[in-house]
Amino acid sequence: MSKDKILEVKGLQTSFFTDEGEVKAVDGVSFTIHRGETVGIVGESGSGKSVTSLSIMRLVPGPGGQIVGGQVLYYPESQSPGVDLLKVPRRQMQHYRGNEISMIFQEPMSSLNPVFRCGEQVAEAIRLHQKVEAGIAREKVMALFEKVQLPEPGRMYEAYPHQLSGGQKQRVMIAMALSCSPGILIADEPTTALDVTVQKAILDLMNGLKQELQSSIIFITHDLGVIAEIADRVMVMYQGRIVEEGGVLDIFSNPQHPYTKSLLACRPPLGYRLRRLPVVSDFMETVANEEGVLEIREKKASVESVLSAVKVPAHESQQRLEGLKERAPLLKVEQLKVWFPGTRNFWGKAKGFVKAVDGVSFDVFPGETLGLVGESGCGKTTLGRSILGLTRTTEGQILYKGQDIPKLSQDEMKPLRQEMQIIFQDPYSSLNPRLTIGKAIMEPMEVHGLYNGEDERRERALQLLDIVNMEPKFFNRYPHEFSGGQRQRVAIARALALNPQFIICDESVSALDVSVQAQVLNLLMELREKYRFTYIFISHDLSVVKFMSDRMVVMNNGKIEEEGPADEIYANPQREYTKKLIEAIPKGRVEDIELRLSRGFRHSE
């Protein structure tokens, strides 16, 4: 990698002007990117990392968003004078976007046009920037699809976005971003909510392409574990500013800022069990000084002292498991099959079936958290929905307190709906955007006729907001006014509205910042201990499942690969599939970073 700079950001300021005043999303940020280097920008939602990247591309969303100061100097070639991208005419800026600087967005499904074939969308970018004929553009697309390791490039060219998996759609986006061989590739949360195995494949792919094309990468994420797998240098952002910057090895081995320390500590550890996860407030607090300006104050507690205070002795976990099994199972799943018809013949008869769940059996004991882990498409979500009677089963039994769920009528199921609840993956789509969060929490109470009138239901809704650490003043606000973590708290409060005994958490923290994820996981653990809830916790992230669960079930292709105590499965996995899942988890270990850097260039100022 050359030490020549390719991008220099000086004093960048971007604000959003709202009815409540100016919000400084990026507040005087300065940094330099060198040719062939990968710089990680890490921070929570709202830290300014994505707005920084959008400002570089001059894509800040309107009408309130505005770049109010600073310079973004791009150096097309070594020793060339920098071009200030904030001052070039709008039409000329279209040349730099795609040709010189490309961007991979977080959600490929919303970035790809659903009515055009994937290959056509990449070919359009090539024709627009390179002015070539359709036939040549198609050849270039096919070569790109091979480069990003998409299977059957011809079939992928003709496929629509909804026909591809999340990992495949992300590879299409990477191919599009690389179509004009840009000098800088900005990757904005490109692996969030992907399976750990798919995430690892995407990170390996980007590392390989960087070496091959000698592009520079700005990699934006909230997960320092992912940064450890790909970055040469790291910038940590908090409230629109860079609070710490350094080589990836220095950041992981000797973090200086309390915010960096908290982000490193928030992720569920794999080598031991904790009663609760550390959160940002364990390491720092934001207070107003005499002039009313907010300042960050570090707390004296070290990462080691915080972790040692909440570690669970191994014998305690074993005793808890033995105690749970002394009671009769709350839920028994026996030889459950959920098959969906595939293609049909002329007469409408199915020629084959998709075996989403194929002969699954397990028990769940009162007060237990059973973790259900596996890649997308393994059948875990279908299994969870069938347990609640939301998906029709093909064969087998689902016995909840002795009642066979698939055989119950809608009227017979209604009382059980109060006892059995679900918290979905995406809190935004699971909450009605037209209802205030107070009304959303009250709605299930009204449906089931709980409490005497509106006032009592309102009082209960306010209690639930307090339980999930939300302020009473939020009652009359709408879902779009909250962050992802806050919306997930509302979804939890809504699930608790009917006083359930059994809750299925379906990927309920997969798209959250690690710091917010830690808060939500701690909340779920506290509620389990306080109200004796029984959980099935579904996730593709084995580290999260291990933290939450007493026992773990690993699923693959509709079947159970392996099951047993969560700690035991991680420490001594028996099946190759489980070993693959564990191996793919970004662990952020210093020794792994040293090994990766020893194989390539380590940037030094």
N, C-alpha and C positions, 0 to 999 in steps of 0.2 A: 504494500500500500504506500502511495506517495504521501509525503507530508504537505503537499500543496493544498491550500484551502480551495474548496469548491463552493462553499456557502458561508456567509458571514452575516449574522443577525445582530444589529446594534440598537439597543434601547427600544425594542418593539413594544408598542402600547396598543391594545385593542380593547374597546369598551362596548358595552351594550347599554343603550339609553332607553329606560323604561319609565312607566308612570311614577315609579318610586324613586327615580333618580338614576345616576350613572353607576353601572357595575363594571369594575375594572377586571376584565377576564384575564388579560395579559398585561402585566404591570412592570414595564422596563426590563424586558428579557434580552440578554445578550449571550451569544455563543458562536462557535465556529465549527464547521464540519469539514473534514479533510477527505481527499479523494480515496476511495476504497475502504473507508472506515464505517463501522456501524455504531451509531450513537443511540442509546436507549433513553427515552424520556418517560419517567415514571411518576405516578401520583394518583390521587383519588379523582373521582368524578368531580368536576368543578375546579380542579387545580389549575386549569388553563392549558393543559398539554395538547388537546385536540384543536383548540382555538389557535394555538401557536402555529400548528401545521396548516390550518385553513388560512391563516393570515399570510403565511409564506406563499401560498397558491392564490391569494386574493380571492378566496371563496367564502369569506365571513358571511354568515346568513343575515339577511335583512329582515325587516326594515330597520331594526334598532342597532344592529351590529356595525361597528365602524372602526377602522384602523386610524388611530389618532396621532401616532408618532413613531419615529424610528426609521431604520433602514433595513432592507433585506438585499444584500449584495450577492449576486450570483456570478461565478467566474467560469465562463464556458470552456476556457482553455487555460493551461498553466501560464503564469506571468501576464495574463490578460487583465485589463482593468475591469473592475466589477460593475455589473449592470444592476442598478437599483430597481428591483421588481415592483416596488411600490410606486414608481414614477413612470414606468413605461406605459404607453397608450393601451387602452383596453384591447383593441384588435391585435396589437403586437403581443400582448400577454398570452393570447391563445396559442402562439407559437411555442412559448416556454412551457405551458401546461401540456404534458404528454410527451413532447419532443425532448425537453430537458429535465423536467421534474414530473414524475408520475406519482399517483397516490392509490393505495389499496385501502378501501374503507372497511369498517368493522363488520357490517352486515351485508354479505354479498347478494342476498336475495333482494334487498331493497336497492342495491346499486345496479343490478342487471334488469333490463327491461323484460317483463314476463311474456310479452307477445312476440319477441324476436328470438330466433335460434341463437345459441351461445356463440357459435362460430361466426355468424353474421355480425354480431356486436363487436367482436374483436377485429374482424375484417373492416368494419366501418371506421374504426380508429386508425387503422393502417392506411386506408384510402384517403382519409381526411388529412393526415399529417405527411404522408409520403407520396401522395398523388400518383398512385399506381393503379393498373387495371384490376378488375375483379378477380381474374384468374390468378394473377401473381399474389394478390392479397390473400386468396384462399391457401395458396402454397405456403405463404409465410405463417398463416394461422396454424396449419397442420404441423409445421416445424416447431412452433411455439408450444403447442399442446404436447408434443413429444418431449420438449425440453422441460416442461413442468410436470412430466410423468403422469399425464392423464391417460387412462386405459382406453384403447380403441379410439384414437383421435377422430377418425371419420364419423363414428357414431356420436361422439361428443360435439362435433361441429353441428350436426343436425338436431341435437337435443335442445329442448327448452329448459330454462333454469329450474322449473319445478321438478324436472325429471332427474336432477342430479342431487347427490348428497351434499351436505354442508362443506365437507372438505373438497369435493370436486368443484363446487361453485367458487370456492376461494381460489383454487388453482386457475380457473378461468379468469378471475380478476387479476391474478398475478401475471398471467399471459398477456392480458390487455395492458397492464401497467408496463410490461417489458417490451411491448410491440415496437416501440420506437427507440429502444436502447438508451433510456434516459441516464443522465449523469447521477441523478438523485432519485431514490425510491422512498417515498414516505408511506410507512405501513401503520395505519391507525387501528390499533386493537385487532389485528388480523386473525388472531386465534382465540379470542374470547368466545366462550360457549361451545367450542369444538371439543370433541373427545380428546383425551390426553394422547392417544396414539396418533390421531389425525394431526393434532397440534405439533407433536414431535416431527412428523413427516413434513409439515409445512415449514418448520424452523430449519430442518436439515436441508430442505429444498432451497430456502432463501440464502442460507449460508453457502451452498454450492454455487448458486447463480451469482452471488456477490463475487466469489473468487473467479468465476468464469468471465463475467462481464466487467469486472472492476468498477461496479457501481458503488456509490455511497448509499447507506440506508439510515433513515431516521425511523426508529422502531418505537412506537408509542404503546404503552400498556400500563395497567395498574398492578401487574403481578411481577415482583422482583425475581421470582423463580424463573419466569420466562426470560427476563433480561439476562440472567446468568447463562442462558443457553446460546445467546446470539450477540450480545453487545461487546464492543471494545471499551467504550466510555459510557458513563451514565450521568444523566442530569435528573435530579429529584425536584419536582415542582410542588409548590403548596401555595394556595391562594394567589395564583397568578405570577408567582416569582420562583426563581431557581434558588433553592435553599442549600443545595449541596451538589457538587460536581466533581467527578474524578474517574480514574480508571476503574473498570468493573471489579477487579480484584481488590483494590483499595476500599471501594464502597462496601463490599461484602465482608472483608476481613477486619476493617476498622472504620465503621460508619461514625461520623462526627455529629450530625444533626439529630435531635431526638425524633423528628418525624421519620427520618430514614430508619432509625432503630425500630420504631414502631411498625413500619411497613414490613421489615424483615421478620419481626416477631409475630405478626398477625396470622401468617399462614399456618394451618394445622401441621404440627410436626409428625414425623412418621416413626421415629425411634422410640417414642414414649407417649403416654396418655396424659391429658390435662383435664382438670375439672372445668376450666373455662379458657378461652383463647385470650391472649393479651390484646388490648385495643389501644388506639392512639392516646386516649386520656391517661393511660398508665405511665406514659413517658413525657407528656407535655400538656400545657394548657395555654389557652389564648386569653389574655387579660388586657384591660384598658389601662394605659398609664395616666399620669396626671393631666396630660393634654387631651385625653380621650382617644388616643391612637392605640389600636390593638397591637400587642406584642406577644411573641411566643416565649413562654417560660418553661425551661426544662425541669422535670422532676428528677430527684436524685436517684430513683430506683434504676438499677441496671437491668439489662435483658435477663441476665442469669438469675438475679434475685426475684424478678417477676415470675419467671418460669418455675423456679424451685418452689415458690409459694403455692403454685396451683398444680403441681405434678401429682398424679395418682399412683400410689404404690401398686406393683403388679398383683400382689395377693388380694388387694381390695377389689380389683376388676373381676378376679376369679370368684371371690365370695359373692359379688353381686349377681354374676351369671348363675351360680348354683342356687341362690335364693329365688331368682325369677322362675326357675324350672320346677320349683316346689309346688306351684299352682297349675291348675288345668289351663291349656292353651285358650286364649281369647279368640284366636283365628286359626283355622286349619284349612290349608289348601291341599287338595288331593288329586293327583293326576289331571291337572287342569290343562285343557287345550283350547286355544283360540285361533281358529283358522279363518283366513279371508279368501274368498274365491279369486282366482287369477283370471286369465283369459277365458272367454266363453266360446262355445261352438255356435253354429247357425241357430240351434234350437234354444240357446240361452243357458245351456248347461255348462257348469265350470269344468274346464279341461285340466285344471290343476289348482292348488291352494298355496297361499303364503302362510306358512306355519309360524305365526308371530309368537305364540306360546304353545309349547309342544310337550305335554306330559310333566308339568311342574308340580312338586309337592314340598310343603314346608309348614312349620307351625310358628305362631307368634304368641308370646306369653304376656300376660298383663304387666304393664309398666316397662316393657322392653322396647328398645329401638332396634329394629332389624334393618340393616343396610342392604340395598339392592343396587348392585353396581354392574356396569357393562357399557359397551360402546353403543352409539346410536344404531337402532335397528335390531338390538338384541332381544327386545320384547319386554323390557322392564316397565315402560309406561303403559303398554297394553295390559300387562298383568295388574298394575295398580288400578287402572280404570275398570277392569273386569271385577276386581274385588269389591269395588263400590257399586257395582251394577250399572256402570255407565257404558260398558261394552258387552255385547252379547257373547256368551261362551259357547264352545262347540261340544266339549265333554268335560267331565270331572265335577268335583264339589268344591264349594267355597263356604265353609261352615263358620259363621260368626255367632258366638254364644250358642252353638248348636243349630242355628237356622241356616238352611242352604240358600244362599243369596240368589243364585240363578233361577230358583224355583218360586221365588216370591213375586206376587203381583205388585203393581205400583202402589196400591193402597197399603199392602203389607210392608212395603219398603219404607213408606213415609216416616214411621217412628224411628227406623234405623238411620234415616238420613240425619237425624239430630245427633246420633252417637258417632257417626262416621263422616269425617270431613276430609277435604283435600286442599292443599296449598299448591297452586300451579307455578310453573316456571316463570312466566311473564306476568308480573302483577299489573302491568298497564292494560293488557288485553283481557285480563280476568276481572277487571273493575269497570263498571259502566261509566263511560266518560261524562254522561249527563247527570249522574247522581253525585252529590257531595259525599265525602267519605263518611260523614255521620249517617246519611241516609243509606249508604251501601252497607254499613255495619248493622243498621236497624232492619234492613229488608228481610233477612232470613228469620228474624224474630217475628215479624209480621206474618210471614208465610206460614209459620208453625204455630201462630197464636200464643206466643210466649209473652208474659207480663201483662199487666192491666193498663192498656192504653199507651198513647204516644209518650207521655211524660216519663213513665217507668222505663220504656224502651230507650228513650234518650239518655236517661240517667245510667242505664246499663252500658250504652255505647260509649259514654264518657269514661266510665270505669275501665272499659276494654282499651280505650286509647291510652289511659294512664298505665295499664298493664304492659302495653307494648312501647312505653316511653315516648308517647306522642302527646303534645300539648292540647288542652281543651279548645284553644282558639282555632285549631285546625278543623274542627267539626264541620264548619260550613264551607270549607275549601274543596276544590275539585281535584281529581287524580293528577291532571297535567301540571298542577302547581307544586308537585313534590318530586324529589329525587327517586331513583330506583329503589334504594334501600328503604326510604320512607313509605313508598307504595307497597313494598313487601311487608312492612309492619302492619299496614292497613289490611292487607290480605290475611295476615295472621289473626288480627283482631276480628275480622269477619268470620274466619273459621272457628274462632272461640265463642262466637255469639250464641251458639246453640248448646253450649256446655258439653262438647263431645268427649268421648273416652278414647277414640281411635282416630288418628290423623295420618294421612299419606302426604308426604312432602315430595312433590315431583319436580326435581331439579330446581328447587325453590331458591337456591343461592348461586346458580351457575353463572349468571351474567352480572353479578355484583362485584364491586371493588373488594379486594381482600380485607380491607379494614372494615367496610360495611358488612361483608360476609361474616367476619368474626363477631360483630355485634348481633347479627340475626341468629347465628348458630348458638351464641351464648344465651340469647333470649329463649330459643327453643329448648335448650337444656334446662334453663331455670323453670320454664313452664312445665316440663316433664316432671321435675322433682316436686314442684308445688302442687300440681293438680293430678299427678299420677297418670299422665297421658301414656298411651301406647302409640309408637310411631313405626311406620315403614318409611325409611328415608331413601329416596331414589336419586342417584347421581352417577355421572360418568367419571367423577373425580374421586379416586380411591382414597386420597388423603383426607378429604372432607368426610367421606363415609366412615373411615376408620375412627375419626374423632367423635362422630355422633353415635356410632353403633356399638351395641353389645355383641351382636353376631352379624355376620355378613354372608350374603348370597351373591355369588358371581354368576352372571348370565351371559350366554353366547348363543346366537342363532336359535332363540326360543327355548333353550334348555339350561338347566343348572350345571355349570362347570364344576363349582366348588362351593362348599358352605362350611361355616364353623365360627368360633370366636374371632372377632375382628383382629385382635392383636396377633393371634396365632397365624391367621391367613397371611398377614403382611410379613411376619417374621419367617414363616416357613411355607410358602405357596407350593401346592402339589402339582398344579396343572400349568402347562406351557402358556396358556392364554392368560392366566392370572399373573404369571411372571412377566409377560409382555406389558400388561397394564401397569404393573409396579415400576418396571424399567422406564416406562414413558413419562412418569411423573417428573416435572421439573423440580429438582431438589435444592438447587441453589447452594451446593456445598463448595467450599473454597477449593478443595482438592480437585473437583471436577472443572472448575473455572481455570485453575492452573494448567490442567492437562489440555483443555481446549485452546488456551492461549499459546501453549508451547508448540502447537501444531501450525499456528498461523502467525500473523503479524500482531504484535502488541504495541499499541500506540503509546508514545511518550512525548510529552511536550518538549 
